[in-house]
């Protein structure tokens, strides 16, 4: 999944307007269903995207407020993202690098 560190599987979800403050830079949304409605709305640019099966959109989820509209049928999407806190894990294990239990876990590998 490089360069992404995680993903979210959305099944029959309608979201409220939000920004993903924990994302590092961008997210990628892959739509896996054909339903009626469920458009992805990007508030600041004023764009409503009618995404269907296999459509993909990339946008800076920390900078653009977004949500999806209500829908009829079954709706699914996968959102690929990179957590900005991953850099803290790489440098000091999120402040836990000196914890004896964490050291024991890593010494077993």
N, C-alpha and C positions, 0 to 999 in steps of 0.2 A: 504494500500500500504506500510505499515511498512516493512522495515526500510526506504523506499524511500519517499521523500517529494513532488515529482512531476514526471511528465512524459511529453514526447513530442511525438505527433502523426505525423509520417512522411508519407505523401501521395505523391507518384510519385516524390521523391526527389533524386537527385544525389548531393553528397556533395564534396567539395574540402577537401584536407588534412587539418586536424585541431586537436587540443587538446581542451578538454572542461575544461578550467581553473576554471570555476565556480562550477564544481562538487566537492563533498567532497572527495570521494575515488573511488568508482566503479560505473559503469553503467551496466544495463542489457538491451540487445537488443532482442526483441521478433519479429520474422518475421511473417507477416500475409498474405503473398501472394506467389504465384508461378509465377515468371516471368523468362524471359531469360536474364541472366546477373545480374547485381546489386550486385555482390559479395562485402563483407565487407573486406577491406584491412587494416591490422595492420602493419604499416611501420617498426618500430624498430625490431620486431621479424621476419619480412619478411613473414608474413602469409596472404594468401588469402582464405577467408572462403566463400564457396558456400552454403549459408544459404537458406533454403526453408521453406515452410509453417510449423509453429510450432517450428522451431528451435530457440534456445536461446543461447546467448553468454554473458559472463560476463568478463569485463576487466577494468583495471584502466584507465579511459578516460582522466585523467589529465596527465598521464605519457606516454601514447602510442598515437602517431599520427595515425589518422585513416580517412578513406573515403570510399565511395562506388563507384563502377564502373557503367557505363551507362548500361541501361537495355532496353528490349523490352517488352511491356505489361504493366500491372498495378502492382505497387509495394507499399507495406505498411509495416511499422514497428512501434512498440512502444518502446521508450527508457525510462526506469525508471532510475531516478537519485535522488541524494540528494544534494541540494544546500549548499555549505560550509558556506554561509552567514547566514544560519538559526540559527547558534549558536549566532550570534550577535543579532538576533531578540529575542532569549530566554533571553539574559543577559540584553540588554538595548533598545530593540525595534529599533535596527539599529540607535541609537542615538536620537530617538524621544520619549523616555519614559516620558520626562517632558513636552511634548507638550500638551497644554490644550485641543485641539480637540481630540487627541488620548486618553487622560484620560477620556473625556466625552464618547467616544465610548465604552471603556472598563467598565465604571461605569454603563452602561445600561444593562450589562449582569448579 
